[in-house]
Amino acid sequence: MKRIALDLNTEEGRSKVGATWRRALGFVPGEANEGLVARREGSPARLADYDDSGWEVCTNVGDFVSTGVTFAWYRTTLTLPETLDGLPISGASITFETNIDDYGEVWVNGEIDLMTGTVQGFNRQQRVLLARPATAGTKYVIACLAANGPLGKPGGGVFMRYATLAFEWYGI
């Protein structure tokens, strides 16, 4: 099996798929009290068509942000290229890999697969299958929700330890 891992926390890696990370604090960024209200039915920041153009551009997803009980969203849009390091994308398996400190959710195109590890607590690796087989030109909106924990007495801040796009070809 051939595997290429793009580090989406570097300009070189992001440029290969046209990605730019954006980050904003809050369960619902820009709303009073960071959008934290009783019985809220979810955050629109998870949706693929959410407008994050006013959010800060994030060049290092590993930077600590905020303290205490806090939430932050990290979002990017990427497009699968025709080839990667001379190999055609068609037929590859594409996986987004991350580790969000402390609690994390990974939403892809506004959806979350609750059965395959896209919701993890306390610094667990997350691997989310984007495509098998891949098709060049396909766009993906990846939205990651981070929460500082434990909620009863959180320490530090929120951040993503890494963000990787793994391309795997079987039989090569």
C-alpha positions as CSV (number, residue, x, y, z in Angstrom):
1,M,0.0,0.0,0.0
2,K,1.3,3.5,-0.9
3,R,0.5,6.3,1.6
4,I,1.0,10.0,1.4
5,A,0.1,12.2,4.4
6,L,-0.4,15.9,3.8
7,D,0.2,18.0,6.9
8,L,-2.7,20.5,6.7
9,N,-1.0,22.6,9.3
10,T,1.7,23.7,6.8
11,E,1.5,26.0,3.9
12,E,3.0,23.3,1.6
13,G,0.3,20.7,2.6
14,R,-2.6,23.1,2.5
15,S,-1.6,24.4,-1.0
16,K,-1.8,20.9,-2.5
17,V,-5.6,20.9,-1.8
18,G,-6.3,24.6,-1.8
19,A,-7.1,24.6,2.0
20,T,-7.1,27.6,4.4
21,W,-8.0,27.0,8.1
22,R,-10.2,29.6,9.8
23,R,-10.9,29.6,13.5
24,A,-13.4,31.3,15.8
25,L,-14.2,31.0,19.5
26,G,-17.6,30.0,20.8
27,F,-20.2,27.3,20.3
28,V,-21.8,29.8,17.9
29,P,-19.1,32.3,17.0
30,G,-20.1,36.0,17.2
31,E,-23.1,35.4,19.4
32,A,-23.5,36.7,22.9
33,N,-22.1,34.4,25.6
34,E,-20.3,32.5,22.8
35,G,-23.7,31.1,21.7
36,L,-24.0,29.0,24.9
37,V,-27.7,29.0,25.9
38,A,-29.8,26.3,27.6
39,R,-31.3,23.7,25.3
40,R,-29.7,25.0,22.1
41,E,-30.3,22.5,19.3
42,G,-26.8,22.8,17.8
43,S,-24.4,25.2,16.2
44,P,-24.8,26.4,12.6
45,A,-21.0,26.5,12.3
46,R,-21.1,22.8,11.6
47,L,-23.0,23.3,8.3
48,A,-21.2,23.2,5.0
49,D,-22.8,26.5,3.8
50,Y,-22.0,28.4,7.0
51,D,-20.3,31.7,6.3
52,D,-16.9,31.7,8.1
53,S,-15.3,34.4,5.9
54,G,-15.2,36.8,8.9
55,W,-13.2,34.3,11.0
56,E,-9.5,34.7,11.6
57,V,-7.2,32.8,9.2
58,C,-5.4,30.2,11.3
59,T,-1.9,29.4,10.2
60,N,-1.2,27.0,13.1
61,V,-4.1,24.8,14.4
62,G,-1.8,23.8,17.3
63,D,-1.8,27.3,18.9
64,F,-3.6,27.3,22.3
65,V,-6.6,29.6,22.4
66,S,-8.8,30.8,25.2
67,T,-8.9,29.3,28.8
68,G,-11.5,27.8,31.0
69,V,-14.8,26.5,29.7
70,T,-14.5,27.4,26.0
71,F,-15.4,26.2,22.6
72,A,-13.7,26.9,19.3
73,W,-14.4,26.0,15.7
74,Y,-11.8,25.2,13.0
75,R,-13.0,25.1,9.4
76,T,-11.5,24.5,6.0
77,T,-12.6,23.8,2.5
78,L,-10.4,21.6,0.3
79,T,-10.5,20.2,-3.2
80,L,-9.0,16.9,-4.2
81,P,-6.3,17.4,-6.9
82,E,-6.0,15.3,-10.1
83,T,-2.6,13.9,-8.9
84,L,-0.5,13.9,-5.8
85,D,3.2,13.4,-6.0
86,G,2.7,11.9,-9.5
87,L,0.0,9.5,-8.5
88,P,-3.6,9.9,-9.8
89,I,-6.1,10.6,-7.0
90,S,-8.8,8.5,-8.6
91,G,-9.2,5.2,-6.7
92,A,-7.4,6.3,-3.6
93,S,-8.8,6.2,-0.1
94,I,-8.8,9.7,1.6
95,T,-8.9,10.0,5.4
96,F,-8.9,13.2,7.5
97,E,-6.9,12.6,10.7
98,T,-6.8,14.8,13.8
99,N,-6.5,14.9,17.6
100,I,-8.5,17.7,19.2
101,D,-7.7,18.8,22.7
102,D,-9.7,18.0,24.8
103,Y,-13.1,17.1,23.2
104,G,-13.6,17.1,19.5
105,E,-16.2,16.6,16.8
106,V,-15.5,16.4,13.1
107,W,-18.2,17.4,10.6
108,V,-17.7,16.8,6.9
109,N,-20.0,18.7,4.5
110,G,-22.4,19.4,7.4
111,E,-22.7,15.8,8.5
112,I,-21.3,13.7,11.3
113,D,-21.0,9.9,11.4
114,L,-21.6,9.1,15.1
115,M,-20.6,5.4,14.6
116,T,-17.0,5.9,13.3
117,G,-15.1,8.0,15.8
118,T,-15.9,11.5,14.6
119,V,-16.8,12.4,18.2
120,Q,-14.0,11.7,20.7
121,G,-13.2,12.8,24.2
122,F,-10.0,13.7,25.9
123,N,-7.3,13.7,23.2
124,R,-8.2,10.6,21.2
125,Q,-7.2,10.3,17.6
126,Q,-9.9,10.8,15.1
127,R,-9.9,9.3,11.6
128,V,-12.7,10.3,9.3
129,L,-13.1,8.6,5.9
130,L,-13.8,11.2,3.2
131,A,-13.7,9.0,0.1
132,R,-13.2,5.5,-1.0
133,P,-12.6,5.7,-4.0
134,A,-11.7,9.3,-4.4
135,T,-12.7,11.5,-7.3
136,A,-10.5,14.4,-8.4
137,G,-12.2,17.8,-8.1
138,T,-14.4,16.8,-5.2
139,K,-14.7,19.5,-2.5
140,Y,-15.0,18.9,1.2
141,V,-15.9,21.3,4.0
142,I,-14.3,20.1,7.3
143,A,-15.6,21.7,10.5
144,C,-14.0,20.7,13.8
145,L,-15.6,21.7,17.1
146,A,-13.1,21.8,20.1
147,A,-14.1,22.1,23.7
148,N,-11.8,22.6,26.6
149,G,-12.1,20.0,29.4
150,P,-12.8,18.4,31.6
151,L,-15.9,20.6,31.8
152,G,-16.0,20.5,35.6
153,K,-12.5,22.0,35.8
154,P,-10.8,22.7,32.5
155,G,-7.2,23.4,32.1
156,G,-5.1,25.0,29.4
157,G,-7.0,26.0,26.2
158,V,-8.2,24.4,23.0
159,F,-6.2,23.4,20.0
160,M,-5.8,20.7,17.4
161,R,-2.6,18.6,17.9
162,Y,-2.5,17.9,14.1
163,A,-4.6,17.9,11.0
164,T,-3.6,15.4,8.3
165,L,-5.1,14.4,5.0
166,A,-4.0,10.8,4.3
167,F,-4.1,9.4,0.7
168,E,-3.8,5.6,0.5
169,W,-3.6,3.5,-2.6
170,Y,-4.1,-0.3,-2.2
171,G,-2.2,-2.6,-4.6
172,I,0.6,0.0,-5.2
